[in-house]
């Protein structure tokens, strides 16, 4: 009778841990506490079948580690997305006009693309007023070529 009561209390304690981990995962999604939830549910099942506390903790740790190693990277790749978009992606391939001479020796120059002023560089000198096309970007410096 006492062992049944202890297994019930152990099961409820593990389910409480799983519930708290699930709430944390929903509130702050970072794919960490979901694996704690998986391990706690497995440990609750172990407690339900009357196994001792060392086996419950062992089950918790094994399920936590296996699910973390096997699923975390897959979930992040699937749900994570591309991340923060680059400001320069929107101007790649667009035409612009050089506003300040582009000097490859000094690495200076400015170009207006889509109404925005950008730092620019090119492998050749380009005078102001020349029409150019954005062919690449290095950070926030546009790489340009004559049209």
N, C-alpha and C positions, 0 to 999 in steps of 0.2 A: 504494500500500500504506500509506504514511504517512497519507494523507488518510482512508483507511478507518479506521485506528486512531484518528485524532483525532475522527472523527465518532462512533465507538463510545464513546470516553471522554467526549465532550461529551454524548452521549445518556445515558450512565450517570450523569454528574454532574447533569444536569437531573432524571433520575428519582430520584436521591438527595434533591435539593431537594424534589421533589414528595412523597416519602415522609416526610421530616421535617415538612413543612408539614401533611401529613395526620395524622400522629401528634399534632402540637400541636393541631390542630383537634379531634381526638377527646378529647384530655386536657383542653383548656380551650376549650369551644365558645363562640366569640364571632363567628363568621362573618367572619373576617378571613383566616386562613391557608388556608382552603379555596380562596380565589381565587388565592393564591400557588400552590397545588397545581395548579389549572387551567392557569395560565400556564406553570408548569414542565413539565407534560405536553405542552403545545403546543410549547414550545421543544425538548423532547426529540424530538418528531416532526420538527421542522425540522432538528435535528442528524442524525437518522437518514437523512434524505434528502440529507445532505451539504452543507447550506448553511453559510455562515460564521458566526462568532461574532457579528458585528454584527446579522445577520438573526435569529439566535437570541434575542438580547436584545430586539430590536425586537418579535418575536413574543410573547415573554414579557410585555413591558410592555403591548402592545395587548390581548392576551387578558385579562391581569390587570385592566386599566382597564375594558374592555367588560363583563366578567363582574361586576366590582364595581359598576359603574353600573347594569347591567341587572337583576341578581339580588338584591343585598343587601337592598334595601328589601322586596322581595316575600317573601324568606325570613324576615326578621325579623317581618313582619306575620303570616305563616302560623304560624311556630313560637313567636314571642315570647309570645303570650298577653296577658292583660289587665294583668299586672304584679302588684304587691302589693295584695291586697284591702283595702278600707277597713274599719275597725272599725265605722263607723256604718252600713254597708249592711245589716247584720244586724238593726238596730232600726227601719229605715224602715217606716212603716205600722203599727207595734206600739203598743199602748196602754201608758200608764204613769200614775204618780201624782206630782204635784208635792210635793216634800219641803221645799223652801224657796221662799217667795213669789217669783214671777217678776215683775220690775219692768222694763218696757221702757225707761224713762227711764235707769236705771242699767245696763241690760244684764246683770242678775244673775238667778239663779234656778237651782234644781236639780230634777231629776226622776229618779224611779226607774223604769227600764224593764227588764223581764226580770231583776230582781234586781241590776241594776247602777246605780250612781249616775252621772248625767251632768250637765254644765252645760247649761242650757237658756235659750232666749229665745223671746219671742213679741211680737207687736205690741200686745197688751193685757195688763193686769195680771191675774195669776192667783194666787189664794191657795193656800197649802199644803193638801194633801188633795184637790185637784181632780183628777178623772180627765182625762187628755189623750191625744192621739195624736201620734206623731212624723210630721211632714210633710216634713221635710228636714233637712239637716245642713250646717254650715259648719265644716269641719275636724272638731273633736271637740265642738263645741257643737251640740246638737240644736235644731231649730226645731220648736215644738210648737203645737198648736191644741186648744181644748176639744173634747171628744167630744160 
